[in-house]
Amino acid sequence: MDRVRKGDRRALAQAITATEEGPAAAGDLLEAFTALAGGASRIGITGAPGVGKSTLVSALISTIRTEGRTVAVIAVDPSSPLTSGALLGDRIRLQDHVDDPGVYVRSVAGRGHLGGLSEAVPRIATVLDGAGFDLLLIETIGVGQSEVEVMHHVDTTVVVVTPGWGDSVQAAKAGVLEIGDVYVVNKADLVGSASARRDLEVMLAMGPVRSWKPPVLETVATEGVGVGELWRAVQDHRRHLRG
């Protein structure tokens, strides 16, 4: 525990591996991290495959790090059909931060768990929170209409779509588009981004009245466009939760 709190990444990796085996295997270790957890802001990034979640996460990390805050990422990857391990696609897209001591990335295999996450994600989040990171980013595997589990494990849920994502009627049926605190139209340099944004805004206007009005933003994650605005929206939502 002391080694983890002092920034020993090897010890942190070993602690996470232990908790992945389950609560019984983790034993007192998980209880110790639970006692220290509660200080990290947790942000979920979700959306369909190919919307650019990993690239957006990487750009968001760069923005957050300019403020000196530490970031841990749990990236849920598809499972290998041979080993059941993570295919590490998300980690590949986060290579820009591999030498940054203020950033830690853990890829996790979905292993067929429904909901867009992995059964071990809540335990891993507890370890990373207890380890002292300022922010926790949880990136789901590419999700469909009913895979909304991430909302139960984060403070702020960011739903990412792209231009050409589908008409507003279909969107209104999609459970994943009913859970967002912030909506992002990524790849906004493509044709149809304005239309996608309007569809989302109409859908939200037709929904139930909420104390927080989810903003709809446009980003081009590959160029960092709009990422600062996204970070400000996440911070605004955090302040809203605190009252």
Secondary structure as GFF3:
##gff-version 3
##sequence-region A 1 243
A	DSSP	alpha_helix	2	5	.	.	.	ID=ss1
A	DSSP	alpha_helix	9	20	.	.	.	ID=ss2
A	DSSP	alpha_helix	23	26	.	.	.	ID=ss3
A	DSSP	alpha_helix	28	36	.	.	.	ID=ss4
A	DSSP	beta_strand	41	47	.	.	.	ID=ss5
A	DSSP	alpha_helix	53	65	.	.	.	ID=ss6
A	DSSP	beta_strand	71	77	.	.	.	ID=ss7
A	DSSP	alpha_helix	89	92	.	.	.	ID=ss8
A	DSSP	three_ten_helix	95	97	.	.	.	ID=ss9
A	DSSP	beta_strand	103	109	.	.	.	ID=ss10
A	DSSP	alpha_helix	121	130	.	.	.	ID=ss11
A	DSSP	beta_strand	135	139	.	.	.	ID=ss12
A	DSSP	three_ten_helix	149	152	.	.	.	ID=ss13
A	DSSP	beta_strand	156	161	.	.	.	ID=ss14
A	DSSP	alpha_helix	168	173	.	.	.	ID=ss15
A	DSSP	three_ten_helix	175	177	.	.	.	ID=ss16
A	DSSP	beta_strand	182	185	.	.	.	ID=ss17
A	DSSP	alpha_helix	193	206	.	.	.	ID=ss18
A	DSSP	beta_strand	216	218	.	.	.	ID=ss19
A	DSSP	three_ten_helix	221	223	.	.	.	ID=ss20
A	DSSP	alpha_helix	227	242	.	.	.	ID=ss21
###
